Amino acid sequence: MLAALGTLVFLNVYAPQSLLPLLARDLNVSEVGAGSVVGATTLAIALVSPLSGAVSDALGRRRVILIAFLLLTLPALLATQAHTLAALDAARFLQGLVIPLVMVSCTAYAAEEYAGPGVARAITAYVTGTVLGGFAGRFLSGVTVDAVHDWRAAFWLLAATNLLGALLALALPASRHFRPVRDLRAVRADLTLHLHNRALLGTLAVGFVLLFTLVSAFTFVVLHLAAPPYRLSSAGTGGVFAVYLLGVVITPLASRLMAVRGSVRTFTVGVAFSLAGLGLTLLPSLPWIVVGLALASSGVFVGQAAALSAVQASVTRARSLATGLYNLAYYGGGAAATVIGGLAYARAGWAGAVACSAVALLLSLAVGLVTWRHAPGTPDGDPPAR
């Protein structure tokens, strides 16, 4: 159930990414400028994630997931009526305001309702679903739009899948261990505690860079592959995102690797994969570019699994708030990538975007090595005090 909910909510996040050349032509904007349809959503997700955690802690996981999916249908319908980039960005921003309610509630639900190794497996199931949703949103959008020759059809599809998400939320087993937190003073105290948690702060920095890398690579590779000599259509670029499906296999394996080697070593392996993959995308060959994207995305998925586990291991209370802070950093990185990565792509083409992502990955590795290795409560650190 967590995997299915993760899939459905993530259909919304990146669905327009395979449509950027078409959106640029139809809305009469630059191709790099059209990337704002991704940045608008990730920016909104970042801004409201901490508040979403507090809402989930107050109202309960299942109720919040249900309400959020119902609300998500509205901006999807608004997007179908957009005739300017500003209007479309506004609808996408509204989507981003609601999506975190599902994300923080699902991960907190997993942490509360499962015990021992079951927590890692439950979170991994959710992350696996988000991987599938990330691919399916891009792929289904591309195929749908190529079939009907209207990008608005992608948003009609999202409206329908969000209603399906609401139905699935109704079937989610009721929380057994949830305890509401509605005292604002307690929320402030928990926030202060989290902001003084070195291991958590390091994980926030790692999360920022992880999505920065993924969004920078997968947003601007669409423009790279739509241009000569590749000239891929929306369906073709959507098909390239099939490399995301490797995450369905890689993410559970990452959970097993963490159980044996810990988060630091697992994250190091992920960064190495991503750097190697980014290097391969510089080759002037479509098959090698696809292989490179597969390696790069798989490395990020491994890193994401390690980071999410590190978040839950570094805190003992207000888990939704901690997850919300992580999402603030993570999706803030995605929003920054559409601007910084866009500038790099505009100045130096695909090589510029790759260099930007590679530097960011190396910085994240340095932060992870420093903050996780000896941090109390993290999977590679000393056990937390009792």
RODO-2510 file (C-alpha; in nm, 4 decimals, decimal comma):
residues 386
     n   res          X          Y          Z
     1     m     0,0000     0,0000     0,0000
     2     l     0,2830     0,2415     0,0813
     3     a     0,4480     0,1605    -0,2511
     4     a     0,1220     0,2289    -0,4374
     5     l     0,0688     0,5606    -0,2591
     6     g     0,4274     0,6616    -0,3313
     7     t     0,3755     0,5809    -0,6990
     8     l     0,0561     0,7832    -0,7304
     9     v     0,1800     1,0944    -0,5507
    10     f     0,5023     1,1029    -0,7526
    11     l     0,3153     1,0891    -1,0805
    12     n     0,2494     1,4581    -1,0104
    13     v     0,6025     1,5714    -0,9365
    14     y     0,7823     1,5239    -1,2675
    15     a     0,5063     1,4537    -1,5193
    16     p     0,5786     1,7590    -1,7429
    17     q     0,9538     1,6914    -1,7618
    18     s     0,9333     1,4953    -2,0879
    19     l     0,7162     1,7694    -2,2426
    20     l     0,9544     2,0660    -2,2133
    21     p     1,0239     2,1181    -2,5878
    22     l     0,6506     2,0988    -2,6636
    23     l     0,5620     2,3371    -2,3792
    24     a     0,8281     2,5824    -2,4980
    25     r     0,6787     2,5897    -2,8496
    26     d     0,3145     2,6030    -2,7431
    27     l     0,3614     2,8672    -2,4718
    28     n     0,6185     3,0672    -2,6699
    29     v     0,9000     3,0530    -2,4134
    30     s     1,2597     2,9308    -2,4190
    31     e     1,3270     2,5619    -2,3603
    32     v     1,5369     2,6390    -2,0524
    33     g     1,2604     2,8694    -1,9266
    34     a     1,0054     2,5899    -1,9656
    35     g     1,1966     2,4013    -1,6963
    36     s     1,0188     2,6225    -1,4438
    37     v     0,7193     2,3854    -1,4612
    38     v     0,9373     2,1413    -1,2688
    39     g     1,1002     2,4038    -1,0465
    40     a     0,7664     2,5568    -0,9443
    41     t     0,6519     2,2263    -0,7948
    42     t     0,9777     2,1372    -0,6232
    43     l     1,0020     2,4886    -0,4775
    44     a     0,6525     2,4638    -0,3294
    45     i     0,7289     2,1168    -0,1917
    46     a     1,0388     2,2546    -0,0228
    47     l     0,8612     2,5545     0,1292
    48     v     0,5718     2,3690     0,2908
    49     s     0,7374     2,0385     0,3861
    50     p     0,8166     2,1358     0,7485
    51     l     0,4614     2,2659     0,7985
    52     s     0,3260     1,9483     0,6402
    53     g     0,5066     1,7482     0,9039
    54     a     0,3374     1,9484     1,1800
    55     v    -0,0038     1,9021     1,0125
    56     s     0,0504     1,5284     0,9868
    57     d     0,1627     1,5082     1,3509
    58     a    -0,1562     1,6895     1,4553
    59     l    -0,4235     1,5291     1,2334
    60     g    -0,2975     1,1759     1,1703
    61     r    -0,1360     0,9961     0,8797
    62     r    -0,4295     0,8282     0,7038
    63     r    -0,6599     1,1305     0,7234
    64     v    -0,3948     1,3660     0,5836
    65     i    -0,3104     1,1315     0,2938
    66     l    -0,6780     1,1083     0,1969
    67     i    -0,7378     1,4843     0,2082
    68     a    -0,4169     1,5558     0,0167
    69     f    -0,5050     1,3299    -0,2766
    70     l    -0,8480     1,4904    -0,3025
    71     l    -0,6906     1,8362    -0,3045
    72     l    -0,4351     1,7329    -0,5689
    73     t    -0,7088     1,6903    -0,8278
    74     l    -0,7830     2,0657    -0,8248
    75     p    -0,4499     2,2081    -0,9519
    76     a    -0,4329     1,9277    -1,2082
    77     l    -0,7661     2,0495    -1,3472
    78     l    -0,6453     2,4118    -1,3341
    79     a    -0,3400     2,3161    -1,5418
    80     t    -0,5654     2,1882    -1,8201
    81     q    -0,6969     2,5451    -1,8592
    82     a    -0,3543     2,7170    -1,8625
    83     h    -0,2595     2,9148    -2,1746
    84     t     0,0563     3,0865    -2,0459
    85     l     0,3679     2,9607    -1,8698
    86     a     0,2817     3,1766    -1,5672
    87     a    -0,0605     3,0140    -1,5347
    88     l     0,0856     2,6662    -1,5711
    89     d     0,3587     2,7438    -1,3170
    90     a     0,0916     2,8661    -1,0740
    91     a    -0,1019     2,5393    -1,1058
    92     r     0,2192     2,3409    -1,0635
    93     f     0,3095     2,5460    -0,7550
    94     l    -0,0301     2,4606    -0,6036
    95     q     0,0392     2,0929    -0,6692
    96     g     0,3659     2,1274    -0,4817
    97     l     0,1899     2,2772    -0,1804
    98     v    -0,0122     1,9569    -0,1319
    99     i     0,2302     1,6795    -0,2311
   100     p     0,4396     1,6962     0,0912
   101     l     0,1347     1,6069     0,3002
   102     v     0,1415     1,2625     0,1418
   103     m     0,5192     1,2235     0,1527
   104     v     0,5755     1,3049     0,5204
   105     s     0,2687     1,1095     0,6298
   106     c     0,3737     0,7930     0,4449
   107     t     0,7262     0,7863     0,5871
   108     a     0,6063     0,8694     0,9382
   109     y     0,3382     0,5991     0,9109
   110     a     0,6086     0,3477     0,8171
   111     a     0,8302     0,4510     1,1096
   112     e     0,5421     0,4247     1,3592
   113     e     0,3583     0,1144     1,2441
   114     y     0,6546    -0,1163     1,1819
   115     a     0,9243    -0,2329     1,4238
   116     g     1,2929    -0,3197     1,3917
   117     p     1,4073    -0,4130     1,0392
   118     g     1,0473    -0,3703     0,9245
   119     v     1,0902     0,0092     0,9342
   120     a     1,3678     0,0018     0,6741
   121     r     1,1672    -0,2390     0,4576
   122     a     0,8530    -0,0258     0,4794
   123     i     1,0395     0,2956     0,3953
   124     t     1,2168     0,1162     0,1122
   125     a     0,8801     0,0013    -0,0238
   126     y     0,7584     0,3613    -0,0230
   127     v     1,0789     0,4879    -0,1889
   128     t     1,0468     0,2118    -0,4501
   129     g     0,6955     0,3359    -0,5235
   130     t     0,8197     0,6921    -0,5630
   131     v     1,0788     0,5676    -0,8120
   132     l     0,8096     0,3951    -1,0152
   133     g     0,5916     0,7065    -0,9967
   134     g     0,8794     0,9255    -1,1104
   135     f     0,9186     0,7140    -1,4230
   136     a     0,5484     0,6592    -1,4877
   137     g     0,4636     1,0290    -1,4654
   138     r     0,7194     1,1213    -1,7302
   139     f     0,6515     0,8213    -1,9521
   140     l     0,2725     0,8306    -1,9443
   141     s     0,2741     1,2053    -2,0065
   142     g     0,4952     1,1658    -2,3112
   143     v     0,2951     0,8792    -2,4582
   144     t    -0,0410     1,0449    -2,3876
   145     v     0,0627     1,3766    -2,5394
   146     d     0,2105     1,2139    -2,8493
   147     a    -0,1167     1,0260    -2,8974
   148     v    -0,3543     1,3239    -2,8680
   149     h    -0,1126     1,6086    -2,9603
   150     d    -0,2143     1,8219    -2,6613
   151     w     0,0012     1,8553    -2,3482
   152     r    -0,3084     1,9319    -2,1387
   153     a    -0,4107     1,5663    -2,1652
   154     a    -0,1261     1,4824    -1,9248
   155     f    -0,2959     1,6867    -1,6533
   156     w    -0,6360     1,5286    -1,7135
   157     l    -0,4582     1,1989    -1,6517
   158     l    -0,3110     1,3295    -1,3247
   159     a    -0,6534     1,4404    -1,2032
   160     a    -0,7829     1,0855    -1,2528
   161     t    -0,4868     0,9169    -1,0813
   162     n    -0,5168     1,1493    -0,7807
   163     l    -0,8763     1,0376    -0,7313
   164     l    -0,7456     0,6813    -0,7390
   165     g    -0,4964     0,7774    -0,4680
   166     a    -0,7812     0,9000    -0,2483
   167     l    -0,9573     0,5651    -0,2869
   168     l    -0,6425     0,3765    -0,1897
   169     a    -0,5942     0,6014     0,1140
   170     l    -0,9351     0,4885     0,2371
   171     a    -0,8064     0,1295     0,2329
   172     l    -0,4887     0,2089     0,4298
   173     p    -0,4960     0,0314     0,7703
   174     a    -0,5693     0,2679     1,0569
   175     s    -0,2708     0,3866     1,2624
   176     r    -0,2177     0,1892     1,5823
   177     h     0,0713     0,3840     1,7314
   178     f     0,0038     0,7412     1,6225
   179     r    -0,0113     0,9969     1,9030
   180     p    -0,1235     1,3461     1,7997
   181     v     0,0993     1,6470     1,8731
   182     r    -0,1056     1,9690     1,8687
   183     d     0,0862     2,1871     2,1093
   184     l     0,2609     2,4640     1,9133
   185     r     0,5104     2,5070     2,1948
   186     a     0,6021     2,1403     2,1605
   187     v     0,6420     2,1860     1,7838
   188     r     0,8763     2,4801     1,8396
   189     a     1,0731     2,2790     2,0951
   190     d     1,1016     1,9867     1,8552
   191     l     1,2097     2,2199     1,5746
   192     t     1,4814     2,3671     1,7962
   193     l     1,5945     2,0171     1,8894
   194     h     1,6145     1,9105     1,5242
   195     l     1,8038     2,2238     1,4200
   196     h     2,0718     2,1421     1,6778
   197     n     2,0989     1,7799     1,5629
   198     r     2,4280     1,7612     1,3714
   199     a     2,3521     1,4266     1,2109
   200     l     2,0141     1,5489     1,0884
   201     l     2,1593     1,8757     0,9536
   202     g     2,4229     1,6819     0,7618
   203     t     2,1525     1,4620     0,6146
   204     l     1,9586     1,7718     0,5057
   205     a     2,2645     1,8909     0,3135
   206     v     2,3030     1,5500     0,1530
   207     g     1,9364     1,5502     0,0515
   208     f     1,9684     1,8955    -0,1082
   209     v     2,2426     1,7717    -0,3369
   210     l     2,0748     1,4415    -0,4227
   211     l     1,7716     1,5983    -0,5870
   212     f     1,9834     1,8798    -0,7299
   213     t     2,1764     1,6127    -0,9187
   214     l     1,8691     1,4251    -1,0381
   215     v     1,6689     1,7276    -1,1503
   216     s     1,9647     1,8962    -1,3176
   217     a     2,0448     1,5806    -1,5129
   218     f     1,6959     1,4682    -1,6099
   219     t     1,5491     1,8104    -1,6854
   220     f     1,8164     1,9233    -1,9258
   221     v     1,8921     1,5873    -2,0831
   222     v     1,5412     1,6163    -2,2308
   223     l     1,6530     1,9288    -2,4160
   224     h     1,9824     1,7617    -2,5098
   225     l     1,8056     1,4610    -2,6614
   226     a     1,5337     1,6649    -2,8339
   227     a     1,8043     1,8594    -3,0231
   228     p     2,0134     1,7296    -3,3164
   229     p     2,1451     1,4697    -3,3739
   230     y     1,8995     1,2734    -3,1556
   231     r     1,5716     1,4628    -3,2152
   232     l     1,3642     1,2471    -2,9790
   233     s     0,9894     1,3114    -2,9482
   234     s     0,8022     1,3548    -2,6196
   235     a     0,7293     0,9820    -2,6174
   236     g     1,0950     0,9113    -2,6973
   237     t     1,2305     1,1236    -2,4148
   238     g     0,9628     0,9784    -2,1875
   239     g     1,0883     0,6328    -2,2828
   240     v     1,4420     0,7270    -2,1789
   241     f     1,3079     0,7677    -1,8276
   242     a     1,2547     0,3911    -1,8232
   243     v     1,5994     0,3848    -1,6612
   244     y     1,4101     0,4941    -1,3499
   245     l     1,2684     0,1440    -1,3284
   246     l     1,6097     0,0213    -1,2192
   247     g     1,5332     0,1991    -0,8949
   248     v     1,2591    -0,0542    -0,8247
   249     v     1,5341    -0,3178    -0,8051
   250     i     1,8204    -0,1021    -0,6773
   251     t     1,6360     0,0557    -0,3827
   252     p     1,5504    -0,2728    -0,2031
   253     l     1,9089    -0,3869    -0,2608
   254     a     2,0257    -0,0635    -0,1014
   255     s     1,8258    -0,1518     0,2094
   256     r     2,0097    -0,4845     0,2352
   257     l     2,3450    -0,3185     0,1757
   258     m     2,2740    -0,0668     0,4532
   259     a     2,1925    -0,3488     0,6937
   260     v     2,5389    -0,4957     0,6324
   261     r     2,7609    -0,1972     0,5551
   262     g     2,5807     0,1032     0,7008
   263     s     2,4692     0,4324     0,5506
   264     v     2,8133     0,5862     0,4906
   265     r     2,9451     0,3035     0,2757
   266     t     2,6119     0,2634     0,0992
   267     f     2,6011     0,6329     0,0196
   268     t     2,9611     0,6255    -0,1065
   269     v     2,8704     0,3458    -0,3467
   270     g     2,5729     0,5482    -0,4694
   271     v     2,7842     0,8580    -0,5368
   272     a     3,0410     0,6505    -0,7273
   273     f     2,7671     0,5053    -0,9484
   274     s     2,6233     0,8485    -1,0175
   275     l     2,9571     1,0060    -1,1069
   276     a     3,0400     0,7207    -1,3448
   277     g     2,6980     0,7482    -1,5052
   278     l     2,7226     1,1244    -1,5544
   279     g     3,0569     1,0747    -1,7264
   280     l     2,9071     0,8240    -1,9714
   281     t     2,6343     1,0696    -2,0754
   282     l     2,9029     1,2907    -2,2294
   283     l     2,9659     1,0302    -2,4995
   284     p     2,7984     1,1225    -2,8338
   285     s     2,5963     0,8015    -2,8460
   286     l     2,2322     0,7579    -2,7455
   287     p     2,2792     0,4033    -2,6037
   288     w     2,5694     0,5186    -2,3852
   289     i     2,3723     0,8221    -2,2708
   290     v     2,0884     0,5926    -2,1629
   291     v     2,3320     0,3627    -1,9788
   292     g     2,4864     0,6645    -1,8111
   293     l     2,1490     0,7962    -1,6993
   294     a     2,0660     0,4525    -1,5613
   295     l     2,3816     0,4494    -1,3496
   296     a     2,3395     0,8114    -1,2389
   297     s     1,9781     0,7676    -1,1304
   298     s     2,0482     0,4344    -0,9577
   299     g     2,3218     0,5986    -0,7550
   300     v     2,0848     0,8743    -0,6441
   301     f     1,8218     0,6160    -0,5429
   302     v     2,0804     0,4361    -0,3301
   303     g     2,1770     0,7673    -0,1715
   304     q     1,8138     0,8588    -0,1092
   305     a     1,7455     0,5298     0,0696
   306     a     2,0532     0,5863     0,2883
   307     a     1,9544     0,9460     0,3637
   308     l     1,5937     0,8654     0,4552
   309     s     1,7085     0,5910     0,6898
   310     a     1,9595     0,8330     0,8426
   311     v     1,6802     1,0851     0,9073
   312     q     1,4724     0,8355     1,1028
   313     a     1,7777     0,6974     1,2859
   314     s     1,8914     1,0428     1,3983
   315     v     1,5642     1,1386     1,5737
   316     t     1,3451     0,9786     1,8365
   317     r     1,0468     1,2162     1,8287
   318     a     0,8548     1,4462     1,5908
   319     r     0,9435     1,2215     1,2978
   320     s     0,7107     1,3982     1,0560
   321     l     0,8751     1,7293     1,1368
   322     a     1,2184     1,5764     1,0775
   323     t     1,1010     1,4306     0,7466
   324     g     0,9494     1,7666     0,6566
   325     l     1,2832     1,9377     0,7186
   326     y     1,4529     1,6776     0,5016
   327     n     1,2047     1,7391     0,2222
   328     l     1,2619     2,1148     0,2587
   329     a     1,6290     2,0578     0,1813
   330     y     1,5742     1,7817    -0,0749
   331     y     1,3211     1,9654    -0,2888
   332     g     1,4991     2,2935    -0,2354
   333     g     1,7852     2,1243    -0,4188
   334     g     1,5473     2,0334    -0,7007
   335     a     1,4244     2,3910    -0,7323
   336     a     1,7810     2,5245    -0,7287
   337     a     1,8770     2,2776    -1,0019
   338     t     1,6251     2,4212    -1,2484
   339     v     1,7947     2,7612    -1,2074
   340     i     2,1632     2,6787    -1,1535
   341     g     2,1572     2,3759    -1,3830
   342     g     1,9691     2,5847    -1,6390
   343     l     2,2393     2,8521    -1,6304
   344     a     2,5080     2,5859    -1,6702
   345     y     2,3207     2,4299    -1,9635
   346     a     2,2639     2,7674    -2,1294
   347     r     2,6344     2,8535    -2,0988
   348     a     2,8034     2,5215    -2,1764
   349     g     2,5337     2,2863    -2,2995
   350     w     2,4972     1,9344    -2,1658
   351     a     2,8617     1,9235    -2,0523
   352     g     2,7931     2,2242    -1,8282
   353     a     2,4926     2,0553    -1,6657
   354     v     2,6963     1,7380    -1,6063
   355     a     2,9852     1,9299    -1,4496
   356     c     2,7431     2,1151    -1,2207
   357     s     2,5894     1,7865    -1,0987
   358     a     2,9273     1,6176    -1,0501
   359     v     3,0616     1,8976    -0,8298
   360     a     2,7435     1,8866    -0,6211
   361     l     2,7759     1,5086    -0,5711
   362     l     3,1350     1,5379    -0,4496
   363     l     3,0277     1,8011    -0,1975
   364     s     2,7485     1,5759    -0,0707
   365     l     2,9918     1,2888    -0,0220
   366     a     3,2203     1,5087     0,1854
   367     v     2,9295     1,6188     0,4040
   368     g     2,8040     1,2626     0,4494
   369     l     3,1471     1,1342     0,5492
   370     v     3,1885     1,4070     0,8099
   371     t     2,8426     1,4055     0,9686
   372     w     2,7321     1,0408     0,9547
   373     r     3,0390     0,8409     1,0458
   374     h     3,0453     0,9250     1,4168
   375     a     2,6989     1,0715     1,4656
   376     p     2,5006     0,9163     1,7541
   377     g     2,1868     0,7434     1,6375
   378     t     2,2796     0,7153     1,2709
   379     p     2,3281     0,3716     1,1149
   380     d     2,7080     0,4078     1,1013
   381     g     2,7497     0,5936     1,4294
   382     d     2,7442     0,5152     1,7953
   383     p     2,4149     0,3913     1,9429
   384     p     2,1862     0,6629     2,0760
   385     a     2,1868     0,7334     2,4474
   386     r     1,9051     0,5671     2,6413
***
